[in-house]
Amino acid sequence: MGSIVLFGPPGAGKGTQAQRIMDQTGLPQVSTGDMLRAAVKSGTPVGKEAKGYMERGELVPDQVILALIRDRIQEPDAANGVMFDGFPRTVPQAVALSEMTDISHVLAIDVPDGRIVERICGRATCGNCGTVYHDTFNPVPASGCPCGDYQEKRRADDNEGTVLNRLEAYHQQTSPLAAWYDERGVFHRVDGDRAIDEITTDLLAVLN
Ligand SMILES: [Zn+2]
C-alpha cells in the first residue's frame, strides 16, 4: 500500500473515519492546515514564508505547501505512506503530489447533499451544559435539558443556505480531482449515508 487521500463533504463524519483508518493502518494523518499552523508557530523557514502570505490574507502558494509535505513524508513514521486530509484540492496539486509519493487509494465518503443538510441543520447546543441536540435525531427532552437550565445555542452557519453553499464548493473542488484519480484507477467511493461502523468496514475493505 502507498499513501491514501481522504475526501468527504462537511458533515460526512470524515474526522471520525480518518481516526479509525489511522488506528487500523498505522498510517499517520497529514493535514496541510495543521502542518502550516505548526510551521508558522515554530518559525521554520517555510513557516516564515507561509506567515507572510497568511498575514496579507493571500492563499499560501502550492510550492510552499508542497515543501512542507516533502519534508513531512521523509520522516520515519511516513515510511509506509501517509493519509492526506485536506490535500490535494486541485488537479495541479495532485499532479505535484504524485511526483513525490505513490497514492495507492483515494477514498471519497459519499453522502447525498440532502442528508448532510438534515444532519447539520437542526443542531442545537445547550449553552449551560454543552449537550448537543438535534431537532430530528436527538431532540431536547420534553422535560428540558437534564442540566435543568436549557439555553439553546445554534451556530449561524448551520442553516440550509450556508450548508448548500459549502457543499457546492466541495463538489466543484473535488469533481475534477475524482475524475483525475479515477483515470488512474485509484478512486473509490464509499456510501457514507449509513452507520459509522459500516462505513469504516467498507473503507478498510477497499484498503485491504
Ligand atoms: Zn443543558
Residues whose N, C-alpha, C, O or C-beta is under 5 A from the ligand:
A	BS01	ZN	C126 N128 C129 C145 C147 D149 Y150
